[in-house]
Amino acid sequence: MDKEEEKAASEEKDHIPPENERSGTEECLPGAKETEKETKHVIKNIPWTTSKNFTVERGRQQIEELISTWDIHESWLHHSEFLEEEELKDSKRYHYRTCWGLPTRRKPLPRATANVYFVIVISKFKPDTAPVDVFYRLESSRLIRRPEQCQFREKWLQDIIENKIVCTERLASR
């Protein structure tokens, strides 16, 4: 090692404090660890019924059961309804809609609502004892989600309603 390399290595070493002098995240940001724990979402799901035990009403009840696991403020009200049954070559699909709103004392009829569409799929190739497959999507999105892979967020409903209100106000001001 020549003198220039030694000098560069020495300067680099000088910029890295020894392990016992390094400040951890806890010292710089005392609440960082707590905030990190709070932001991790636990994905909650329910045991879905089997294809053999499925009925339209049972599907609606299970959607309600799934919704009860979502972390949504109690001021949100919703109702669920069955829309249609779709027969496909490889499966049967049952379509449901859940309509969400935020009524208040001053405005018991919400200015806008947000819909979440559910599809329960019964495969014709899986055994009758296999659980049904469940998917959902928001009215303003083409992204299809699975309850066991993605935790529902209240913010999604808020965004839909805010966008609808903004759109309505723009149309009314014309």
N, C-alpha and C positions, 0 to 999 in steps of 0.2 A: 504494500500500500504506500503510495507516495504521499507527500505532505498535503497536497490539495485535497485528496480523497479523505485523509484523516481529518482535515479541517471541516469538510462538508459533513462527515459523519458526526463529528463533535457538535456542530451547529444543529444538526437534526436532532441529536440526543437532547440538546439543551431545550428544544421546543416541546418535548414530551415530558410532562411532570412525572415524577416517580409515582408508583401505584398508591402509596399512602397519602400523597398530596392531591390526587385527582378528586375533583368534586363530583359526586354522583348526582343523579337526577333528583334524589330525595332532598339534597341540600339546596339545589338551585330552585326547584319547584316542589315544595313540600306536598302539595295536593295532587301531583302528577300521577302517583300510583293509584290513588283513590279514583281519580277521574278515569284512568285507564280501565279500571275494573268496572266502572259504571257504563262505559261505552261498549263493552262487549255484550252482544246480544245473544241470549240463549234461545235457540230455536225450539219452540214448543210445538208438539204435534199430538195427535190423539190416535188411539188404535182404531183404524177404519174397519168397517164391517166387511164381511166376505161377500163375494159375488152371489153366493147362494142365499144369503140373508138380506140382500139389498131390496129395499122398496123406495119409491119416490119420497114418501114421508120420512123414512129412516135416513135417507140422504140429506133431507132438509134439517133433521134433528142433529145429524153429525156436523153439518156446516155450522149450526148454532153452537155446538159443543166446541168446535175449533175456534170460532170467534171469541168464545169465553176465555180462551187462553191468550188472546192478544192483549197487549198492554195499551189499552185505549181508555181515555178518560171517560168517566161515567156520564158526562153530559152528552156524549154522542148517543143518538138513538138510531135504530135500524130495524128493518123488517126484511125477511127473506121470503122468496117465492120461487116455485118451480116454473120454468118457462116452457121447456119442450124435451121430448125424447127423440134422439136421432139414431137411426139404424144404419150402421156401416157394415162393410164386408167383414171386417175383423173384430168389430166391437159395437157396443151400444153406448151412447153418450147421453147423459142426463144433464141438462143445462138449468142453472139456478141464477138468480140475481139477488144481491143484497143491496138495499138502498140505504144510504147513510145521510144523516142530517144533524145539525146543531140548533135545535129550537131553544129560544130564550123566553123569559117572561114577557119581554117587550115585543118579540117577534116569534110567536109560537109556530108559525109556518116559516121554515128556513128559507132564506133568499135563494139558496142553491142546494143541491144534493149531490152526492157522489155514489156511483155504483161500482160494485165489485161483482164480477161474473165468475161463477164456479162451473166446472165441468167434472162430473164423476164418470169415469170410464170403466166399463165392465168388458174385459177382453173375452173373446170367444175361444181363445187358444189356451188361456191359463185355466188351471183347475178351479172348480167352484169354491174351494176352500181358501183361495188366494184373496187377499184384501183388494178392494177396489182402488183404482188410481184416481188421484184428485189433483186438479190444477185450478188456478185462479188467475185473473188478470183485472187490472183497473180499467175503467171506461176510457181513460185518455191514453192508454198504452197498448201496444201490441205484444209487449213482453209477457210471456206465460211463466208463471211461478208455480213451484210445488211447495206445499206447506212444510214438508220435512227439510227443505233446502234453504228456505228464506223466511225470516221472521217478519211479520207484517208490521208496518210502521204507521202510526197515526198521521205523520207528516204527509203521507201520500194522499190521504183524504183531504187534509187541509189545503194542499196544493190544488187539487181538482176544484174544490169549492171556490178558492180565491181566484183561480183562472176563469171560472164561470161568471163570478161577480164582476170581474174586470171587463170581460167580454160584454156582458149585459149592459154595464154602464157606458161603454163605448158606443154600443148600438143605440142606446137611449139618448145619447147626447147629439146624435146626428140629426 
